[in-house]
Amino acid sequence: MKFFSKPFVGLCFIFVLSFSKDSTVPVKQAMQQVQVQLADMYKANSDSTMYPRSTKNDGTLFKVRSQDWTSGFYPGSLWLMYDYTKDKQWEQMARKWTAPLAKEQFNKGTHDLGFMLYCSFGNGYRLTNDPAYKAIMIQGAKSLITRFNKNTGVIKSWDHGAWQYPVIIDNMMNLELLYWASKVTGDPVYKNVANTHALTTLKNHFRPDNSSYHVIDYDTITGKVLARVTHQGYADESAWARGQAWGMYGYTVAYRETKDKRFLAQAQKIAGFFINHPRLPEDKVPYWDFDDLKIPNVTRDASAAAIAASALLELQKYSPEKAKEFTSVASQILTSLSSPAYLAKTGSNNNFILMHSTGHLPGGSEIDTPINYADYYYIEALIRYSRMKK
């Protein structure tokens, strides 16, 4: 297991102190590095059916096939770069890496179709109005709702493990695909499933301090909660950092699509827990779990920071009383992630953009390493920041 050295922690602290809380994020400079890394990743990987996910322990590139839950993030990043630059070359690159994901529209064995299809085809459709992309996402939404159980009121996350009906907080991120499907088809079934899932999760997933459990196991007959546990966090009662970011982002989207004030309130509560936590470091990039007893000698999670920053930049639009605070924290996160402490030098890091993410520490997987979803949400957050009214 790799731990950040004291010099690394000190570097982060010194860097962040050199910026005021209202400093301007160096978007243009960061995006220049992002473009180089994305383009170099494209040049280094000709097989668009094998998606770059992270770096292995031996330093080599870890690639996955389209059925992996992370497969949509690299093509999604290419689409975001097309969105930012309007350069047709990025569209061509994005189309190449998006196309092999098409067969996942029929995949009923995963809850992650939102990540896989919406980040890729969803961005592509938003930017090109390609009718083929629309059809693929509609079918993907049809596949996703087959995992919904009326007795539990939620979409099942996993088909593995000893649980009866496990649902993870990450699942909130896949509801955006369902909300979109109802808008474009006029069929409320997708939105109804998404709303029911979000409300059930709101009821069962959160503690009094507004932190979330990772996994809730349900009884499929009675719908009652059988267990509240973790899989990727430090302990069953701990606050796994990326899980908190997933929840904040997911409820922000749910509010955007429904204007249900319960969803807005929950997103704001999660944001309050995250940004005011006494163990959130000075540079605002969280430790992998807020409750790891070895803090500060544990790994950070740049992916949790990037997701949180992107969520906060949308959430501030709906939160006039908290807008300044949410924007300030998002700015601090992006300033840190855009520093040499986290932003990889061009030509390094296996062509990933950010360093120091943590995937599944209890499982010994992807610890203190680059991961593709950290890159995706970092780019999205930079774009959102660049388009804010200053």
N, C-alpha and C positions, 0 to 999 in steps of 0.2 A: 504494500500500500504506500502510495506517495503522499507526503504531507508538504504543505507549503513551508518553505524555510522562513526563518525570521527576517532575513534580508528581503524576501519577496513581500512579506506583510508590511515591512517598513517602507518599501518602495511605493506600495499602494497608498499608504497613509500620507507620505510626503507629497505624492503627486496630487492627491485630492485636495490637500490643504493649500495647494498653489492656485486653486480656483475658488472663486466665491460661489455661494449657493445659487446665485442667479447667473452664473457664467454661461456663455454661449457654447453649445456643443460644436466641436469642429467637424461638422457634417461633411463639408466638401473634401477636406483632407482625408477623413476616414473612408469616404466612399471611393476615393481614388485607390486606396489600398484594397478595399472590398472588390472593386472591379478587376484588379490584377489577380487576386486570389481566385475569384470565380472563373476567370478566363483561363488561368493556369490549370485549374481543376479540370476544365473542359478539355484542354489540350492533352492532359495526362491520362484521360480516361475515354477511350474511343467506344467502349461497349456500354451503350446507354441502357442496357437491361440490368446492369450491376451498379447500384447506387452507392456513392460514397457516404458512409455513415459516421465513422469516427476513426480513431487511431488505436491499433492493437497495443498490447503491452510491449511487444517487440519493436514498436515504432513504425510498423507497416500500416498501410491503409486497410481499413475494415470496410468491405463492400457487401451490400445485401441485395436481394432480389425484390421485385415489386410488391410481394406480399408482406414485406416487413413494414412495421408501422411508421418507420421514418422515411420511407421511400419518396414521399412527396416533397420533402423539404429542399433538396438540391434543385429540382426543377422549379419549385416555388421561388427559390432565391433568384434564379435566372429571370423568372417573370417579374419579380420585384425590381430587378435591375433594368429591365425593359421599361417598366413603369417610370422609373426615376430618370432614365436617359432618353427615352423615346427612340433609341437606336435599334433599327430593325435587326441588326446582327444578334442582339440579345433575344429577340423574339424567335429567330431561327434556332438558336441554341436551346431555348426553353421548349420549343415544340419538339425538338429531337428527343429530349429527356422526358417529356411528358407523355409522348405517344405510347411507350411500353407499359404505362400504368393503366391503360384502358381496360384490360381484362379484370382489374380489381373491382369494377363496377358490379360484378356479379358475386363478389366475395361476401358471403354471409357468416363467415367464421371470425370476424373481427369487429370491434366497435370503433376502430380507428380509421374508418373510411373518410371522416372529415379531414384528418391530417393528410391522408394519402391522396384524396381526390380534390378537396377544396383548395388546398395550398397549391396544387398543380393546375388542374383543369379549371378550378374556380378563379384563380388569378388570370389564367389564360382567357376564360370567357369574359371576365370583367374588362379586359383590355382589348379583345378582338371581336367579341360577339360571335365567335365561331359556333354555329348551330350544332356541330358534332360534339363539341365540349359540353354544351347544354344537355344533350341527350344522355351523355355518359354520366353526368352528375345526377340527373333525375333517377336513372337506374340505380346509381350508388345509394341514393336516399331510400329507394324502395328496398334495397338489400339491407340497409342499416336498420330500418324499423322492424325487420323480422326478428331482431334481437330484443324487442320490447315485450315485457310481460305485464299484462293488466293487473295481475294480483300484486306484484311488487311495485308497479308504477315507475319502473326504471328500465333502461337498456342494459343488458348484461355485458360486462366488460370482457371477461375471460372464460374460455372453455376448459382451462387447465386448473390444476391445483385441487386441494381438498375441500374447497368451498362449495356450497350448494348453488349460490347465485351471487357471485362477486361483482361489485360495482365500485370503480375507483373514481376519485375526484377528477382525474384526467379526462374522464368521459364527458365532462361539461364542454370541452373544446370541440367535440364532434357535433354539437347541436346546431352550429352555424350552417352546416350543410342542409339540415332539415328545415330550418327557417327559410333558407334560400329556396328550397324546393317548393314550399307552399306559396311563396311569392310568385314564382314563375309559372307554376301549374294551376294556381287557384284552388288547389286541393288542400283543405285544412288539416288533413290527417298527419302530415309531417310536423306541422307546428304544434298540433295537439300533443303528439308524442314528446316533442322537445320541451314543451311547457310542463307536462306531467313529470318528466324526468327531472327538470330543474327544481320543481316544487318539492318533489320527494327527497331529492338530494339536500335541499335547503332544510328540510325537517330532520334528516337523519345523519348528515355528514359533519355537522359543525358542533364545536364545543362552546361553552359559555363565553370564552375569550375570543371567539370568532376564528380560531384556527380550525383546520379540518383534519379529520382522519383520512388515511389513504384508502383503505378498503372497508366497505360495508358488505357483510354477507346477509342475504335475505332468505327467508323461507318462501318457496315458490307457491305454497298453498295458502298460507295465511298472510303473506306479505310482511310479516314481522321481522325485525332485525335480529339476526342470530349472533352476530359478532361485529365488533369494531376493532380492526387490526391494521397493521402496516405490512407492506411487502418490500418497499424500497426505502423506507425511513429508518430512523435510529431505533425507535421503539413504538409500541402500539399507541401510546399517549403523546408522542413527540410531534413536532410540527416540521414535517419534511418540506424543505424550502420550495422545491419546484411544485409540489402539490398546492401550496398556498398561492403561487403565481398562476397555476392553471385555474384555480377557483376564481381568482380575481378577474382574470381575462374572460372566463366563461360566463360569469354573471354580468359583466359589462356588455358582452354581446347579447345576452338574453334580454337585458333592458333595452338595448338599441332596437331590437327586433319586435319587442312587445310593448314597451313603455310601462311595464308592470313595475311599480315602485318598490315592490318587495325585492325584485332582482337588483335594482339600483342600490337599495339599502344594504343588501348583502355584499355587493361588490365594494361599497364604501367601507363596510366593517372589516372586510378582509384586508383592504388597503391599509386601514388604520392599524391592524395587527402587524402587518408586514413592515411598514415604514417607521413605526414607533417602537419596534421591538428592541429591548435593551441589548440584545446580542447581535443586532445588525451592525456590521463593521462601519467604520468611518467612511469608507469608499462606497458604501451602499450595495456592495456585491455580497450576498449572504453566504454564510457557511452552508454546506449541503443540507444540514438539518439544524434548526434553531436550538435544539435541545441536546445535541451531542455533548456529553460530559467532558470531552477532550478539547472543546473550544478553548483557546484559539488555535490549537495545534491540529487542525483538521482541514480538509479540503473545502474550497469555495465551490459555488455553482454559478458560473457565468450564464448558463442557460436560464436559470431561475431569475437572474437579474434582468436579462434581455426580455423575457416574457413579461415580467413585472413592469418594466419601463414602457413597453408597448401598450400594456393594459392601462397604465396610469395616464398615458397621453390621450387615450380615448376617453377614459373615465372622467378626466378633468372637464371635458366638454359638457358633461351632464351634471356636474357638481360645482356650481358657481361659488359656493361657500368654501370649498376645498380646492378649487382650481389652482390657485397659486401654490399651495403646498404640494399637490400631486405633480404639477409641472416641475417644481423645483427638485423634487426627489428624482423624477425621471431624468431630468437634466444631469443631476449628479451621477446617476447610474451610467448614463451614456458617456459622460465625460470620462468616467473611470474605465469603461469598456473600450473607449477609443484611445486609451493611453497605452504605452509600451508594456504595461503590466498585464494586459489582457489581449490587446490587438496584435496579432502575429505580424512579424516582418514579412514583406512579400518574398515569396520563394521558400518559405519555411512552413512548418506546421501541417505538412501534407496538403498544403493549399487550402486548408480550412481557415476561417477568418479569426475566430476567437479561440483563445486558450483557456484552460482551467474550468472546464465543466465537469460535473459528476453525474453519471447516469444511474447506476445501481450499485451503491457502495456495499450494502450487505451481501450482495451476490458476487462481489469482487469484479464487477464489470464496469468499464468506462469510468475510471477514477482519475480525476485531474487530467483531463484529456479534451481535445476538441470534439464537438459533436454537432451534427448538421442542423439540428433544430435551434441550437444557440445562435448559429449564423443567421438563420431565417428570421427569427424574431428580433435580432439586433438590426438587420437591414430594415425590417418593417418599422421598427421604432425610430430609426434615423430618418426614414421618409416621413413618418408622421410628425416628427419634430420639425423637419425642414418646411413642412406645409402649415404649421401653426401660424396664426396671426400674432405676430410679435408686438 
